[in-house]
Amino acid sequence: MNFNKVFIAGNLTRDPELKYTPSGAAVCSFGVAINNKWTDKSGEKHESVTFVDCDAWSRTAEVISEHLSKGSPIFVEGRLQLDQWTDKDGQKRSKLKVVCERMQFVGSKREGGPDSGDYARPEHGQDTRPQEPERQYEPAGDANIPF
């Protein structure tokens, strides 16, 4: 069994970049900074930041581009994807990113952002993401699958 699901919450590191494929599909690239704060055993405070590149598609891409900018808080649900390519010097390169399947605005209008809302589906109610047929999960024998 395979499972590829990611949940991240943080702030945009740059303004979202909206482009369209030759076939007309919207794609929005954006970065998210995720702060992690902790105190060690001696009481010393520490902080680290993880930077994650993300892509969103279709109406979700357009909504992100229309309503968010650098510094905006966001909650993203998606999946990991590994991009691989050869750079201009002939070196093989790769980068792990999150493909945004759903997102929510974080905050409120009082904080300068739009109302919180789930934007996985376009306003007219139809899901534009590619759909897979529904699958029924049936455990195999005494399978012990940790979640």
N, C-alpha and C positions, 0 to 999 in steps of 0.2 A: 504494500500500500504506500502511496506517496501523498504528501500533504505539503502545500506551499502557500502559507498565509502569513501576512505581516500586518501589524498594527503599529503605527508611529504617530506621535503628537509632538509638534515643535513649531518653530517659526520659519517662514520663508527666508532663505539666504540671499535671494535676488528676486527681481521682478519676474513673473512667469513669462515664458516665451512661447507664443502661440504660432503654429505653422499649419499648413494644410498639405496633405499628400497630393500627388498628381490626380488621384481619384476623388479628391475633395474631402477626405476624412480629416477632422481637426485633431491635432496632437499638441499638447502643452508640456513643455519641460520646465521643471522647477526644482529647487533644492530646499531641503529641510534641515535645520539645525536642531539637534536634540540634546538638551543639557542634562547632565547627571551630577548631582551634588551628594556628598556623603561626608561623614565625620569618622576618622579612624579611631582606634582604641585609645590613643593619647589625647583625643579631643581636637585634633587638628582638622580643619575643614578643607575639603578638596572639591574640585570641579573639573569635569571633562566635557567635551562637546563631540558629538558624532554628527558628521555631515552625510546626508543621504540624498542622492539624485533620484528624481521621480519623473515619470511620464504619465499623463492622463490622456484619454481619447474621447472623441465624440463630444456630446454636450457637456460632460464633466470637464473636459479641457477648456471649452469656451467659458463656462461658469468661473473656473479658477482664474482665467485670464481677465475676465470682466470685473471680478470683485476683490481679488487679492493682489497684494504688492509686497515688496521686500519688507520683512518684519512681521507680516500678518501671521497670526496663529492658525494652525490647521491640524485636523485629525485625518489620517489617511489609512484606509484599509486596502490591501492589495496583495501582490505576489512578487517574489523575487525573480529577476531575469538577468542572465549573464550575457552581456554584449561582448563580442570578440571581433577584432579587426587587426589589420596590419597597417602600421603607421607609415609616413612618407619615407622613413629611414629603413623600412623593411622589418621592423621589430613587431613581433606579435604582442598585442595589447588586449586587455580585458577589463571590464568594469561591471560590478554588481549594482543593480538599481532596482527600485520598486516600481512596478506598474500599478498605478492607482485604479482600483476597481470601484471604490466608493470613497467619498470624502465628506467631512462635515466642517462647516465654519465653527470656530471656537471664539467665544466672546459674545458681545452684544453691540447694538448700535451705540450705546453709551460709551463704549470703549473705542468707537471709531470704525467698527467693522459691521458687516451685515449680520442679521439675525442668524442664530445657529440653525443649521438645516442639513439634511442629508441630500446630496446631489449625485447619487448614482444613476438616477433616471431623469430623462428630460421632463420638462414641465407638462407635456401632454400625456404623461403616464406610460409611454412605451420605452422599454429598455433597449438601448441601441447597441449594447455590448453583444459580441458573438455569444450565442447560447449553445450549450452542450445539452444533449438529451439527459433527462433526469435519470439518476442512477440510484438503485436501492442498495444500501449497505447490508451485506449479509456476512456475519463473522464466519471464518473458516474454522470449523472444529473448536478446539480449545485455545484459539489464538488469543494471546495476551498483548494487546496493542496499547501502549502507553499514550495518554494524552494529557 
